[in-house]
Amino acid sequence: MGTPHYAAVPQLVRIYRERGPVDWNTYALVAIIESARTERENPKVPEWLEKDYFDALRELAKIGMSDILRTKEPQAVRAILSVVAIANGLRTHGRFLIQYSEDELLNLESGE
């Protein structure tokens, strides 16, 4: 993860905002980039990009609050909830939502 990934986030959100239909891919990409940002030894978001990056993350979470009511697709709901959770400081919850399906989480819970 690095500056090119971070720089893509505002562009992804801009493109998504202009497209219209609910698409879980944008949410998933942004959630993965943002959750990886603080993992391992990934670099910080450059100062020149910080405002645009974090504004885009919050904007996608706001869009997601509307989109979640327009979709019944489990993959889309999980991706949207992941971005909303991460944007609100619930990074672990967001990471679990994007990385594991419901069946995988149930298996973890049951110890399988």
N, C-alpha and C positions, 0 to 999 in steps of 0.2 A: 504494500500500500504506500502511496506517496502523493505528491502534489498533483500529478495528472488525474488520479482517482478523485481527489478532493475537488479539483477544478471541474470535474464532470458533473458533480452534484447540482450546482445551480443551473447548468444547461439541461440536465435531465428533467429537473422540476419545471423549467420554462417550457420545454417541449411537451411534457405531460399536460401542463395546464392548457396548452393550445390544442391538444388532440381531442379530448372529450370523453371517449369511453373508458370505463374502469379497466385498468391493466395492472395486474399484480407485479409484473416484471420491474417496473420503475420503483415501486415500493421495496421490492426485494433487493434490488441493486443498491439503493440508498441505505437500506437497513444493514446490509452486509458491509458496505464501505464505512458507515458510521460505527458499527460495532467493532470492526477491525482497527479503527483509528487508535483506540487505547490499548490494543493488544500488542504483545511482544515489544519490539523496538521500532514500531512504526513512527514516522516523523509527525510532529505537530502540524496542524493546518497552518500554512504560512500566514503571517500577519496581514499581508495584502489581500488575502482571500477569506479571512475569518468571517467578516460580516456577511458577505454573500453566501458563504457556505452554511453558516448557522441560520441565517434568514431563510434559505431554501429548505433546510431541514424542518423548520417550524412551519413554513408555508405548506409543505407536503403533508405534514401532520394535520393541518387545518383542512386541506382538501380531502384528506382521508376520512375525516369525521363525516363528511357528506357522502363520499364514495362508499363507505361501509354499509350505508343504508340502501345502496343501489345494486349490491351484489350479494349473491348467495353462494358463490364459489368459495369453498373452504380455503383454498390456496390464497386467494385474494384477501379474504378476511384476515388470515394470519399475517400476511405481509403488511397490510394496512395497520393492524394492531401493533405490529412490531415497530413500525415507524412512530406511531403515536406514543408507545411506551418509551422508546429511546429518546424522543424529543422532550419527554416529561421527566427524564432522569431515571427511568426504570430500565437501565441497560441490560441487566441480567434477564429480566422478563422478555424484553425485546429480542435478545439473542436466542432464547429458547423458542420463542414464537417463530422465528425465521429459520432456525436450524432443525427443528423437529416437527414431524407431523403429529397429529393427535394420537395415532396408533403408537408411534414411537414413545410419546410421553406416557401413554398408558402402560407400555411395557416397562419403562423406567420406574414408574410408580409401583408396579406389581413385582418388580425385581427380576423380571425375565431378561 
